């Protein structure tokens, strides 16, 4: 392998996400996402989501690369989603639709 294989990338969220209980108690505040290269199983899930539309594709891509559930993705600010999609796409070798 060449020396230019991308390593994990860290991204500080513009708008932190609070994970809360049903009663509203904050369990955890997410301020940063770490993106990693995808494995085969992740790539299969992402590629299968591509046929469902851009939104599902980006959701699957970001969730797989950052290791977050869709419920956390749904709470991300739109600006963070677009940046996260760009970072995750770099690992997958695709460009995000605009």
Long-range contacts (C-beta under 8 A, 24 or more apart in sequence): 5-37, 6-37, 6-90, 6-91, 8-34, 8-35, 8-36, 8-37, 9-34, 9-35, 9-87, 9-90, 9-91, 10-34, 10-35, 11-35, 11-80, 11-83, 11-84, 11-87, 13-76, 13-77, 13-80, 14-77, 14-79, 14-80, 14-83, 15-76, 15-77, 15-79, 15-80, 17-72, 17-75, 17-76, 18-75, 19-72, 19-75, 30-68, 30-72, 33-66, 33-68, 33-84, 34-66, 34-67, 35-65, 35-66, 35-84, 35-87, 35-88, 35-91, 36-65, 36-66, 36-67, 36-91, 37-65, 37-91, 38-64, 38-65, 38-91, 38-92, 43-92, 46-92, 54-97, 57-97, 58-85, 58-96, 61-85, 61-88, 61-89, 61-92, 62-88, 64-88, 65-91, 65-92
